[in-house]
């Protein structure tokens, strides 16, 4: 004779309640050990410096050490993608890692949409367009005149194919009808170094990466790619002020967890992150570096990624960049 279903259903209910209690207790205890944030950048990079400021305050917020682990490039993302989805391993991803590289690099070792879940936006940087002083131009108008008289003869530096400054310069050429040669480097730091040294003529980079060179006259600022002037460089006009439209964008960084991390843990970390980014001391230190704290929900970051993807997909299509 078949056993009645009622006792079985009751046992299943008890089991489900037990799982809920286990999950609730785990969240109540979270975090009960150090949290690791992987940075896919070398130590000393602008994003590294900014994240260390945030990590100090975040550890106070979480009441646990927050450890910064530098793993440049794809290995950093692979380590997080394969980590337990328990809220103890996170990664700071840039827009290039999350949006543009997956569109260009067909053999990328990670897939953001598959391997990661957004926790929240962390900060944004305004890009500034600069020229080496040896070029002899003091304004964007002067540079445009030079470019149109020497099409394809001037070089610009980028952090590699698909990097933010590569795509920004492609957008610049589309908007101005000019033609330059991309000199790709393995990362942003060497591309800035050769720009400062005068081995390439122009470049567009996040303000924190170049502001020290602008301040001492080693780079000539021409325009910022933003909707308004930047507080760190109030004398530098925007592209739109100078009659060039469509070049407003941000270099952004967001915090991500492994895929399948429970929503409750994501929300907990997001709330701690937002509290840090609203702290006056953190805000001041980030702005002193030229960065802008950008707190927001995980859902807001997801929506931002979608918009950013559409923007850069169009630039890539028009520039003729082919997936590698």
Buried (B, 14 or more C-beta within 10 A) or exposed (E): EEEEEEEEEEEEEEEEEEEEEEEEEBBEEBBEEEBBBBBBBBEEBBBBBBBBBBBBBBBBBBEBEBBBBBBBBBEBBBBBBEBEBBBBBBBBBBBBBBBBBBBBBEEBEBEBEEBBBBBBBBBBBBBBBBBBBEBEBEBBEBBBEBBEEEEEEBBBBBBBBBBBBBBBBBBBBBEBEBEBEBBBBEBBBEBBEBBBEBEBBBBBBBBBBBBEBBEEEBBBBBBBBBEEBBEBBEEBBBBBEBEBEBBBBBBBBBBBBBBEBBEBBBBBBBBBBBBBBEBEEBBEBBBEBBBBBBBBBBEBBEEBBEEBBEBBEEBBEEBEBEEE
